[in-house]
Amino acid sequence: MKDVNSKKKASKVTGDTNLYIVGGGMAGLSAAIFAVRDAHIPGKNIHIFEVHKSTGGSLYGEGTPDTFYFTRGDWKVGIPTHHCMFDVLSEIPSADDPNKSVTQEIFEYNKIHKKNTRTRLIHANQKRDNCEHLELKLKHLVKFVELLFIPESKIENRRIDSWFDASFFKTNFWQIFCTMFAIEYWNDLVEMKRYMRRFMHGFHNMVSGLEEVVTPYNNYDSMTVPMTKWLKEQGVKFEMGCKVTDLDFKPAQNELTVERLYYSSNGENKKINIRDCDFVFVTNGSMIADSRRGTMTEVPALEKGKLDGSWTLWENIVKKRPGSDLGDPSSFTSRIKESAWMLIIVNSNDPLFVNLYERFTGNKPGQTNMVTLTNSNWNSSVLVPNHPHFRTQPKNVYFWGANGLRPFEKGNFVNKTMAECNGEEIITELCHHFGFTKELPQILKSSKCIPQMMPYEMAHFLPRKRSDRPPVVPEGSTNLAFMGQFVESEECVMLIESSIRCAKIAVYSLLNVDKKVPPVYTAIYNPITWLKLIRPAFS
């Protein structure tokens, strides 16, 4: 495993250094914060290019009492595992109380709002299960331990189901694990190994979710909004609606130096000359690229054209420097049937569904992570968060959501794939799983459902070779870093922490910050972790 703190070179940073950041998601925002806070780059010299009209990326949210509250989902956060996230938020003032940092606000909120899961799984015929038995056998644990310690180089580009036999995927452990981390049996074995090493300290609490913390509101309101506000106050320039299309490199073969950046804005093509003292940080690839929404009566489109630019930019960069360690974007864009994911968000002026959900499961809103429908052909889970989930959400607007990890399978009750369904049909399928059929007409009448198709949401989980993703700072780079979910930072994918960690590596390495990036957390060598794991595994 490469030491991310060993790659620092003599810095070219001057008082006139400009930093050009491609992507306004968590990686881009975090890179800008670290650059201002730790590398002392003036905010006015930092430029963030974002193709969308708002920052946040996967953490984007929106809504007013008069429109529709929407978010792309809330992501897993753990106190011992998210060092970089809590660090970047430690000096960002809370949107509700400027005297508190966002980190402090999150800690205080979770001391008051505790998890209390009564139902985690719902099996066929509405059979509730809080998973007192994880159903693991000795043979499963043997393979589990073997996977924890086998070198990644020996198992790269393999599926999870090439390691475990079919019985493993029928256990409660797998049902919880796969839906908690949104990882499927056809996904990357190395990624499962990383998740196991990363989170095994909390496996004894994986049903209750006690190892996780949540933000007071959705991630966008609680994190993205205050981060963006702080950066604007520092003078950081946000170039919204701008698509970065290409980079030019100096011809020297023994180094990787960006000399021009090309982008389009308002229909006009532009370029920026990159000076010797400037730096370019690129978010290569995107989980949310080409996402499309539907309505209660319209099906969301499945867009395959790579229109938002994040994938084509990476492709263009690779073409310019063949043979360099810049990764292979085609490894993540060529299997949409395996990388697509669907999400629905429901707003209602009637608490009927939320009340039925609470009465049936025993879970109060916000007190459990999700409830998984194990018999669902779509592999769906439902989340009912604490109210309000948005800062401006009134008491009479009720919010819940669901996902489908297998959107191209036909439903159990609606004879269509999830990808072929509109919002009304998806609610119908979910309500049948819960047994809310009598109340279904009223639920449909009072609800507005937005389904969203995301063709690349699970692309980072696809089986891959290590060389398919570039390192944060490629070999020979003098001014270029990569960030996001499609770089090799040793961290698990699909975590807020992974986006922020690569941003920290980029800033600390190229801008020569005299601080260390913390190692990826694991408690695998702690005997207490093993004792906590073994008992629930066999109970």
C-alpha positions as CSV (number, residue, x, y, z in Angstrom):
1,M,0.0,0.0,0.0
2,K,1.5,3.3,-1.1
3,D,2.2,6.0,1.5
4,V,0.2,9.0,0.3
5,N,2.4,11.3,2.4
6,S,5.6,10.3,0.6
7,K,4.9,11.9,-2.8
8,K,5.5,15.5,-1.9
9,K,7.9,17.5,-4.2
10,A,9.3,21.0,-4.1
11,S,6.3,23.3,-4.4
12,K,5.8,25.7,-7.2
13,V,3.3,27.7,-5.1
14,T,3.7,31.5,-5.2
15,G,1.6,34.4,-4.1
16,D,0.1,34.4,-7.6
17,T,-0.7,30.7,-7.8
18,N,-4.2,29.9,-9.3
19,L,-6.0,26.7,-8.6
20,Y,-8.5,25.4,-11.2
21,I,-10.9,22.8,-9.8
22,V,-13.1,20.8,-12.2
23,G,-16.2,19.7,-10.3
24,G,-18.2,21.3,-7.6
25,G,-19.0,18.2,-5.6
26,M,-17.6,17.2,-2.2
27,A,-14.2,16.6,-3.7
28,G,-14.0,20.0,-5.4
29,L,-15.4,21.9,-2.4
30,S,-13.1,20.1,0.0
31,A,-10.0,20.7,-2.2
32,A,-10.8,24.4,-2.2
33,I,-11.2,24.5,1.6
34,F,-7.9,22.7,2.2
35,A,-6.2,25.0,-0.3
36,V,-7.4,28.1,1.5
37,R,-7.0,26.8,5.0
38,D,-3.9,24.7,4.8
39,A,-2.0,25.8,1.7
40,H,-2.9,29.5,2.2
41,I,-4.0,30.0,-1.4
42,P,-6.0,33.2,-1.6
43,G,-9.7,32.4,-2.2
44,K,-9.8,34.8,-5.2
45,N,-7.2,32.6,-6.9
46,I,-9.3,29.5,-6.7
47,H,-11.8,28.7,-9.6
48,I,-14.4,25.9,-9.4
49,F,-15.9,24.8,-12.7
50,E,-19.3,23.0,-12.3
51,V,-21.4,21.9,-15.2
52,H,-24.6,22.0,-13.1
53,K,-26.3,25.1,-11.7
54,S,-25.6,24.1,-8.1
55,T,-22.8,22.6,-6.1
56,G,-22.9,19.4,-4.2
57,G,-22.7,16.6,-6.8
58,S,-24.1,13.4,-5.2
59,L,-25.1,15.5,-2.1
60,Y,-27.2,17.9,-4.1
61,G,-30.6,18.8,-2.7
62,E,-33.3,21.3,-3.5
63,G,-36.9,22.4,-2.6
64,T,-39.2,25.0,-1.1
65,P,-42.6,24.7,0.6
66,D,-44.2,25.6,-2.8
67,T,-42.2,23.2,-5.0
68,F,-40.8,19.8,-4.3
69,Y,-38.2,18.6,-1.9
70,F,-35.6,16.5,-3.6
71,T,-32.2,15.0,-2.7
72,R,-30.0,12.4,-4.3
73,G,-29.7,10.5,-1.0
74,D,-27.8,10.7,2.2
75,W,-24.5,8.9,2.6
76,K,-22.9,6.8,5.3
77,V,-20.9,8.6,7.9
78,G,-19.0,7.0,10.9
79,I,-17.2,8.8,13.7
80,P,-14.1,6.7,13.8
81,T,-13.9,6.2,10.1
82,H,-14.4,9.7,8.6
83,H,-11.3,11.6,9.8
84,C,-11.0,13.7,6.7
85,M,-14.7,14.7,6.6
86,F,-14.9,15.8,10.2
87,D,-11.6,17.7,9.6
88,V,-12.8,19.7,6.6
89,L,-16.0,20.6,8.4
90,S,-14.3,21.5,11.7
91,E,-13.9,25.1,10.8
92,I,-17.0,25.6,8.6
93,P,-19.7,27.4,10.6
94,S,-23.1,25.7,10.9
95,A,-25.9,27.2,8.8
96,D,-28.1,27.2,11.9
97,D,-25.6,28.5,14.4
98,P,-22.5,30.3,13.2
99,N,-20.9,29.9,16.6
100,K,-20.7,26.1,16.0
101,S,-18.8,24.2,13.4
102,V,-20.6,21.7,11.2
103,T,-18.6,18.9,12.9
104,Q,-19.7,20.1,16.3
105,E,-23.3,20.4,15.1
106,I,-23.3,16.8,13.8
107,F,-21.9,15.4,17.0
108,E,-24.4,17.3,19.2
109,Y,-27.3,16.3,17.0
110,N,-26.5,12.6,17.2
111,K,-26.1,12.7,21.0
112,I,-29.8,13.7,21.1
113,H,-31.2,11.7,18.2
114,K,-30.4,8.1,18.8
115,K,-31.1,5.1,16.6
116,N,-33.8,2.6,17.8
117,T,-34.3,0.0,15.0
118,R,-37.3,-2.3,15.5
119,T,-37.4,-3.7,12.0
120,R,-34.5,-3.9,9.5
121,L,-35.8,-6.5,7.0
122,I,-39.2,-7.3,5.7
123,H,-39.4,-10.8,4.1
124,A,-42.1,-12.3,2.0
125,N,-45.7,-12.0,3.2
126,Q,-44.8,-8.9,5.4
127,K,-42.7,-10.9,7.8
128,R,-40.8,-8.4,9.9
129,D,-37.2,-9.2,11.0
130,N,-34.9,-7.3,13.3
131,C,-32.1,-9.8,12.5
132,E,-31.3,-11.3,15.8
133,H,-29.7,-14.0,13.7
134,L,-27.2,-13.0,11.0
135,E,-27.3,-16.6,9.7
136,L,-23.6,-16.9,9.0
137,K,-22.1,-20.4,9.0
138,L,-18.5,-21.4,9.9
139,K,-17.7,-21.8,6.2
140,H,-18.8,-18.2,5.6
141,L,-16.6,-16.9,8.4
142,V,-13.6,-18.8,7.0
143,K,-14.0,-17.1,3.6
144,F,-14.6,-13.8,5.4
145,V,-11.3,-14.0,7.3
146,E,-9.4,-15.2,4.2
147,L,-10.7,-12.3,2.2
148,L,-9.6,-9.8,4.9
149,F,-6.0,-10.8,4.6
150,I,-5.5,-11.9,1.0
151,P,-3.5,-9.2,-1.0
152,E,-5.6,-7.1,-3.3
153,S,-3.3,-7.9,-6.2
154,K,-4.5,-11.6,-6.1
155,I,-8.2,-10.8,-6.4
156,E,-8.5,-7.8,-8.6
157,N,-11.1,-7.7,-11.4
158,R,-13.2,-10.4,-9.7
159,R,-16.8,-10.5,-8.7
160,I,-18.0,-11.0,-5.1
161,D,-19.9,-14.2,-6.1
162,S,-16.7,-15.7,-7.3
163,W,-15.5,-15.9,-3.7
164,F,-18.6,-16.8,-1.6
165,D,-21.0,-19.6,-2.5
166,A,-24.7,-19.1,-3.1
167,S,-25.7,-19.8,0.5
168,F,-23.8,-16.6,1.7
169,F,-26.1,-14.4,-0.4
170,K,-29.2,-15.8,1.3
171,T,-28.1,-14.8,4.8
172,N,-29.4,-11.8,6.8
173,F,-25.8,-10.6,7.0
174,W,-25.6,-10.2,3.3
175,Q,-29.1,-8.6,3.0
176,I,-28.0,-6.0,5.5
177,F,-24.5,-5.5,4.2
178,C,-25.4,-5.2,0.5
179,T,-28.2,-2.7,1.1
180,M,-26.4,-0.7,3.8
181,F,-23.4,-0.1,1.4
182,A,-25.4,-0.5,-1.9
183,I,-23.1,-3.3,-3.1
184,E,-24.3,-6.2,-5.2
185,Y,-23.0,-9.8,-5.7
186,W,-21.7,-8.9,-9.2
187,N,-19.6,-6.0,-7.8
188,D,-15.9,-5.8,-7.2
189,L,-14.4,-8.3,-4.7
190,V,-11.5,-5.9,-3.7
191,E,-14.2,-3.3,-2.8
192,M,-16.0,-5.7,-0.5
193,K,-12.6,-6.6,1.1
194,R,-12.0,-2.9,1.7
195,Y,-15.5,-2.4,3.2
196,M,-15.0,-5.4,5.5
197,R,-11.7,-4.1,6.8
198,R,-13.0,-0.6,7.1
199,F,-16.2,-1.3,8.9
200,M,-15.9,-4.6,10.7
201,H,-15.5,-2.8,14.0
202,G,-19.2,-1.9,13.7
203,F,-20.6,-5.2,12.3
204,H,-22.0,-6.1,15.7
205,N,-24.2,-3.0,15.4
206,M,-24.9,-3.2,11.7
207,V,-28.6,-3.9,12.3
208,S,-29.2,-1.0,14.7
209,G,-27.0,1.4,12.8
210,L,-25.5,2.6,16.1
211,E,-22.0,3.0,14.5
212,E,-23.4,5.6,12.0
213,V,-24.2,9.3,12.5
214,V,-26.5,11.5,10.4
215,T,-26.6,15.1,9.6
216,P,-29.3,17.3,11.2
217,Y,-30.9,17.8,7.8
218,N,-30.1,16.2,4.4
219,N,-26.4,16.3,3.5
220,Y,-26.9,19.2,1.1
221,D,-28.4,21.5,3.6
222,S,-26.1,20.4,6.5
223,M,-22.8,20.2,4.6
224,T,-22.8,21.5,1.0
225,V,-24.6,24.8,1.7
226,P,-22.3,25.9,4.6
227,M,-19.2,24.7,2.7
228,T,-20.2,26.7,-0.4
229,K,-21.1,29.8,1.7
230,W,-17.7,29.7,3.5
231,L,-15.8,29.4,0.2
232,K,-17.7,32.3,-1.3
233,E,-16.9,34.4,1.7
234,Q,-13.2,33.6,1.1
235,G,-13.5,34.9,-2.5
236,V,-13.5,31.6,-4.3
237,K,-14.9,32.0,-7.8
238,F,-17.7,29.6,-8.8
239,E,-18.1,29.1,-12.6
240,M,-21.5,27.5,-12.8
241,G,-22.9,25.9,-15.9
242,C,-19.4,25.4,-17.3
243,K,-18.3,22.2,-18.9
244,V,-14.6,21.5,-19.0
245,T,-13.9,19.6,-22.2
246,D,-10.2,19.0,-22.5
247,L,-6.7,19.6,-21.3
248,D,-3.4,20.1,-23.2
249,F,-0.1,18.9,-21.8
250,K,3.4,19.9,-22.4
251,P,5.1,17.6,-24.8
252,A,7.8,16.3,-22.3
253,Q,7.3,12.6,-21.9
254,N,9.0,12.4,-18.5
255,E,6.5,14.7,-16.8
256,L,2.8,15.4,-16.8
257,T,2.2,19.1,-16.9
258,V,-1.1,20.8,-17.9
259,E,-0.6,23.9,-20.1
260,R,-4.1,24.6,-21.2
261,L,-7.7,24.0,-20.0
262,Y,-10.6,24.1,-22.4
263,Y,-14.2,24.7,-21.4
264,S,-17.6,25.9,-22.7
265,S,-19.9,28.4,-21.0
266,N,-23.2,29.8,-22.3
267,G,-22.5,28.3,-25.7
268,E,-19.1,29.8,-26.0
269,N,-15.8,27.8,-26.2
270,K,-13.0,29.2,-24.0
271,K,-9.5,28.3,-22.9
272,I,-7.2,29.2,-20.0
273,N,-3.4,29.1,-20.2
274,I,-2.0,27.3,-17.2
275,R,1.2,28.9,-15.9
276,D,4.1,27.2,-14.2
277,C,2.8,28.2,-10.8
278,D,-0.8,27.1,-11.4
279,F,-2.5,23.8,-10.6
280,V,-5.4,21.8,-12.1
281,F,-7.6,19.4,-10.0
282,V,-10.0,17.3,-12.0
283,T,-13.0,15.2,-10.9
284,N,-12.7,12.4,-13.4
285,G,-15.9,10.5,-14.1
286,S,-19.1,11.0,-12.1
287,M,-21.7,8.8,-10.3
288,I,-24.5,11.2,-11.1
289,A,-23.6,11.9,-14.7
290,D,-26.6,12.0,-17.1
291,S,-29.1,11.4,-14.3
292,R,-32.7,11.9,-15.5
293,R,-35.9,12.4,-13.5
294,G,-39.4,11.2,-14.2
295,T,-42.8,12.1,-12.6
296,M,-45.8,10.3,-11.2
297,T,-46.9,9.6,-14.8
298,E,-43.6,9.7,-16.7
299,V,-40.7,7.3,-16.7
300,P,-37.2,8.7,-16.3
301,A,-35.0,8.3,-19.4
302,L,-31.9,6.1,-19.4
303,E,-29.3,8.5,-20.9
304,K,-26.2,6.8,-22.3
305,G,-24.6,9.7,-24.2
306,K,-22.2,10.9,-21.5
307,L,-23.6,14.4,-22.1
308,D,-22.5,16.1,-18.8
309,G,-18.8,16.0,-19.8
310,S,-17.2,14.3,-16.8
311,W,-16.6,11.0,-18.6
312,T,-15.6,12.5,-22.0
313,L,-13.1,14.8,-20.3
314,W,-11.4,11.8,-18.7
315,E,-11.5,10.0,-22.1
316,N,-9.8,13.0,-23.8
317,I,-7.1,13.2,-21.1
318,V,-6.3,9.5,-21.5
319,K,-6.1,9.9,-25.3
320,K,-3.6,12.7,-25.0
321,R,-1.2,10.6,-22.8
322,P,-1.5,7.0,-23.8
323,G,0.5,4.7,-21.6
324,S,0.4,7.0,-18.6
325,D,-1.2,5.8,-15.4
326,L,-4.4,7.9,-16.0
327,G,-6.8,5.0,-15.8
328,D,-9.4,3.5,-18.2
329,P,-12.8,5.2,-18.1
330,S,-14.3,2.5,-20.4
331,S,-14.1,0.1,-17.4
332,F,-16.8,2.1,-15.7
333,T,-19.0,3.3,-18.6
334,S,-19.5,0.1,-20.7
335,R,-21.7,-1.9,-18.3
336,I,-24.8,0.3,-17.6
337,K,-27.0,-2.7,-16.9
338,E,-24.7,-3.4,-13.9
339,S,-23.9,0.2,-12.9
340,A,-27.4,1.9,-13.1
341,W,-29.3,2.6,-9.9
342,M,-32.7,4.1,-9.3
343,L,-33.9,6.4,-6.6
344,I,-37.4,7.7,-5.8
345,I,-38.3,10.7,-3.6
346,V,-41.8,11.1,-2.3
347,N,-43.4,14.3,-1.0
348,S,-46.9,14.1,0.5
349,N,-49.4,16.4,2.2
350,D,-50.8,13.5,4.1
351,P,-48.9,11.5,6.8
352,L,-50.7,8.3,5.9
353,F,-47.7,6.4,4.4
354,V,-45.3,7.6,7.2
355,N,-47.9,6.6,9.9
356,L,-48.5,3.2,8.4
357,Y,-44.8,2.6,8.0
358,E,-44.2,3.5,11.7
359,R,-47.1,1.4,12.9
360,F,-46.1,-1.6,10.9
361,T,-42.3,-1.6,11.4
362,G,-42.1,0.0,14.9
363,N,-39.4,2.4,13.5
364,K,-39.9,6.1,14.2
365,P,-38.8,8.4,11.4
366,G,-35.0,8.9,11.5
367,Q,-34.5,6.1,14.1
368,T,-33.3,3.5,11.6
369,N,-31.2,3.7,8.5
370,M,-33.5,1.9,6.1
371,V,-35.9,-1.0,5.8
372,T,-35.0,-3.6,3.1
373,L,-37.6,-5.6,1.3
374,T,-35.8,-8.9,0.9
375,N,-38.3,-10.4,-1.4
376,S,-38.2,-7.4,-3.8
377,N,-37.0,-8.3,-7.3
378,W,-35.7,-4.7,-7.4
379,N,-33.8,-5.2,-4.2
380,S,-35.5,-2.1,-2.8
381,S,-35.0,-0.4,0.6
382,V,-37.1,2.4,2.0
383,L,-35.9,5.3,4.1
384,V,-38.1,7.5,6.3
385,P,-35.8,10.2,7.7
386,N,-36.4,12.5,10.7
387,H,-38.7,15.4,10.2
388,P,-37.9,18.0,8.9
389,H,-35.3,16.6,6.4
390,F,-34.9,20.0,4.8
391,R,-34.3,23.3,6.5
392,T,-37.4,25.0,5.0
393,Q,-39.7,21.9,5.1
394,P,-43.0,22.7,6.8
395,K,-44.8,20.3,9.2
396,N,-47.4,19.4,6.7
397,V,-45.0,18.1,4.0
398,Y,-44.0,14.5,4.6
399,F,-40.8,13.1,2.9
400,W,-39.6,9.6,2.3
401,G,-37.5,7.8,-0.3
402,A,-36.5,4.4,-1.7
403,N,-34.0,2.9,-4.0
404,G,-33.6,-0.1,-6.3
405,L,-30.3,-1.9,-6.7
406,R,-31.7,-4.0,-9.6
407,P,-33.7,-1.6,-11.8
408,F,-33.8,-3.9,-14.8
409,E,-35.6,-6.7,-13.0
410,K,-39.4,-7.0,-13.2
411,G,-41.4,-6.1,-10.1
412,N,-43.1,-8.6,-7.9
413,F,-46.5,-6.9,-8.2
414,V,-46.1,-4.5,-11.1
415,N,-45.1,-6.4,-14.2
416,K,-42.5,-4.0,-15.3
417,T,-38.8,-3.4,-14.6
418,M,-38.2,-0.5,-12.2
419,A,-36.5,1.3,-15.1
420,E,-39.8,1.1,-17.0
421,C,-41.9,2.5,-14.1
422,N,-43.2,5.9,-13.3
423,G,-43.6,7.2,-9.8
424,E,-47.2,5.9,-9.4
425,E,-46.1,2.4,-10.4
426,I,-43.1,2.4,-8.1
427,I,-45.2,3.5,-5.1
428,T,-47.7,0.8,-6.0
429,E,-45.0,-1.9,-6.0
430,L,-43.6,-0.8,-2.6
431,C,-46.9,-0.5,-0.9
432,H,-47.8,-4.1,-1.9
433,H,-44.6,-5.3,-0.3
434,F,-45.6,-3.5,3.0
435,G,-49.2,-4.7,2.7
436,F,-50.6,-1.2,2.4
437,T,-53.0,-2.2,-0.4
438,K,-56.2,-0.9,1.2
439,E,-54.7,2.5,1.7
440,L,-52.9,2.6,-1.6
441,P,-55.4,4.8,-3.5
442,Q,-55.2,7.5,-0.8
443,I,-51.4,7.3,-0.7
444,L,-51.2,7.8,-4.5
445,K,-53.7,10.6,-4.4
446,S,-51.8,12.6,-1.8
447,S,-48.3,11.9,-3.0
448,K,-45.9,13.3,-5.6
449,C,-43.1,10.9,-6.5
450,I,-40.0,11.7,-8.6
451,P,-38.1,8.7,-9.8
452,Q,-34.5,9.3,-10.9
453,M,-32.5,7.0,-13.1
454,M,-28.7,7.3,-12.6
455,P,-26.8,5.2,-15.2
456,Y,-23.4,5.4,-13.4
457,E,-24.4,5.6,-9.8
458,M,-22.9,2.1,-9.1
459,A,-20.1,2.3,-11.7
460,H,-17.4,2.6,-9.0
461,F,-18.4,-0.8,-7.7
462,L,-17.8,-2.6,-11.0
463,P,-15.0,-5.2,-11.0
464,R,-11.8,-3.5,-11.9
465,K,-8.0,-3.7,-12.1
466,R,-6.1,-1.3,-9.9
467,S,-4.8,0.4,-13.1
468,D,-8.4,1.3,-14.2
469,R,-8.4,4.3,-11.8
470,P,-5.6,6.9,-11.8
471,P,-3.7,7.7,-8.5
472,V,-4.7,11.1,-7.1
473,V,-1.3,12.5,-8.2
474,P,-0.2,10.5,-11.3
475,E,3.5,9.6,-11.8
476,G,5.4,12.6,-13.2
477,S,2.6,15.1,-12.5
478,T,3.8,18.6,-11.7
479,N,0.4,20.3,-11.6
480,L,-2.4,17.8,-12.1
481,A,-4.4,15.8,-9.6
482,F,-7.5,13.6,-9.9
483,M,-10.3,13.5,-7.4
484,G,-13.7,11.8,-6.8
485,Q,-14.9,8.2,-6.8
486,F,-12.8,7.1,-9.7
487,V,-9.3,7.6,-8.3
488,E,-7.2,5.2,-6.3
489,S,-6.8,6.6,-2.8
490,E,-7.0,3.3,-0.9
491,E,-10.4,4.3,0.5
492,C,-13.7,2.6,0.0
493,V,-15.8,4.1,-2.8
494,M,-19.2,5.7,-2.4
495,L,-18.2,7.4,0.9
496,I,-18.2,11.1,1.5
497,E,-14.8,10.3,3.1
498,S,-13.3,9.0,-0.1
499,S,-14.1,12.2,-2.0
500,I,-12.7,14.4,0.8
501,R,-9.7,12.1,1.4
502,C,-8.5,12.4,-2.3
503,A,-9.0,16.2,-2.1
504,K,-6.7,16.3,0.9
505,I,-4.1,14.1,-0.8
506,A,-4.2,16.4,-3.8
507,V,-3.7,19.6,-1.9
508,Y,-1.2,18.3,0.6
509,S,0.9,16.6,-2.2
510,L,1.0,19.2,-4.9
511,L,0.8,22.3,-2.8
512,N,3.4,20.9,-0.4
513,V,1.4,21.3,2.8
514,D,3.4,20.3,5.8
515,K,0.7,18.1,7.2
516,K,-0.1,14.4,6.9
517,V,-3.1,12.7,5.5
518,P,-4.4,10.2,8.1
519,P,-4.3,6.5,7.2
520,V,-7.5,4.8,6.2
521,Y,-9.1,3.6,9.4
522,T,-9.4,-0.1,10.3
523,A,-9.8,-2.0,13.5
524,I,-8.9,-5.3,12.0
525,Y,-5.9,-5.9,14.4
526,N,-7.9,-5.1,17.5
527,P,-8.9,-8.3,19.3
528,I,-12.0,-6.6,20.8
529,T,-13.3,-6.1,17.2
530,W,-13.1,-9.8,16.6
531,L,-14.8,-10.7,19.9
532,K,-17.7,-8.3,19.0
533,L,-18.0,-9.8,15.6
534,I,-18.0,-13.5,16.3
535,R,-20.9,-13.5,18.8
536,P,-23.6,-12.0,16.5
537,A,-22.2,-13.8,13.5
538,F,-23.1,-17.2,14.9
539,S,-26.1,-16.2,17.1
